[in-house]
């Protein structure tokens, strides 16, 4: 499998945790293909899709079709080694508009802890500082585009139900959004 980010490296016997982030927008603009105007909708969209990842931007710079190559990369390098449970977890997270607490994913959506652990270890499942789980925009976009309407609607219904059973102020608009779709 492909690990998107290696969070830990050993340095003289000590453990060091590293977060690998993409380039900021201005720096990413410098790597864009010659045919894409800086600060255009197209450039902002490409930077958002790649989260400023230099290798993906470099591929775009080489003249590769961004959408086709990104989709191929996600399909062949990331999804090919996933278990059924890991793919189900990613599908559910791809439909969530905001990061979801890990305990809600397990308790309310019924996702498997082992699958979430594996995805997090591989750097595919990401966490915000507050603990909410989410997936990279590139993975989210690929899944949203490839899910059957019935599966997408079912996931929205499950996520809406999850928000209905959870606590917190942000749950109400999220529940309404997902239940209206699902």
PyMOL commands that set and color helices and strands:
alter all, ss='L'
color gray80, all
select helices_A, chain A and resi 25-29+41-50+54-61+66-81+84-95+102-107+113-121+137-146+149-165+171-181
alter helices_A, ss='H'
color red, helices_A
select strands_A, chain A and resi 8-11+14-17+100-101+125-127+132-135
alter strands_A, ss='S'
color yellow, strands_A
deselect
rebuild
show_as cartoon
